[in-house]
Amino acid sequence: MQQLTLGDIIVDVEIKDIKNLHLSVLPPIGKVRIAAPIRMNMDTIRIYALSKLSWIKQQQTKFNKAVRESNKDYIYKEGHFFLGKRYLLHIHEAEQKPYINLKHNTLHLTVRPGASTEKKEQIINEWYRQELRTLAIPIISKYESIMNVKVNDFGIKSMKTKWGTCNTDVGRIWINLELAKKPLQCIEYIIVHEMVHLLERSHNKRFQSLMNQFLPDWKHHKNILNQLPVSHRDWQY
């Protein structure tokens, strides 16, 4: 991965076996990425990026105006999201294994007496991870049959700049832990997006055509995801 510097904007440049340049400004932080053909030199890529500078800044401004979740203190009646819905946190102390229970608009967190903020965060994040995995596995299975592809490995991790990634060489997909906070259709969109990369590596016209085929409302789901609050951590480079 190479980089260009355009004033205060850093552009990641990935040289790939493709025919045309592809420019992306990626949520949630507005990171700029260009995929360029092998034959193209960096001077040509720089000129192209400069010609798109106004559009890049417009996209970054849009992301910077997005609603951000505040840093969490894991205290009584603090708001926490799950599948797009906001829950108020209620904390219960008991000498037993920690667990989480949703009831109406409340997320009940049971912890051992004196549990630290870090421990509460760890418990909630592990719960998010388990719930997201439970939701994601049947979605993957469904689209494996529809697309006639195979996901060889699947994982969930915290990512600062991406909702998901796909290693096409080994058939491995990762999705962002933060997706547990988003509506189910957004989770489905990201999973389908990454699975389509098993058929088409780049975000070209064929990729978009496949997305239209397998998930006709994907652009609507993408817009919903980009308009939702994002974690304070996602806004760090």
Summary of the structure (lengths in Angstrom):
residues: 237
radius of gyration: 20.0
end to end distance: 16.0
largest distance: 64.6
contacts: 683
relative contact order: 0.13
helix: 40%
strand: 27%
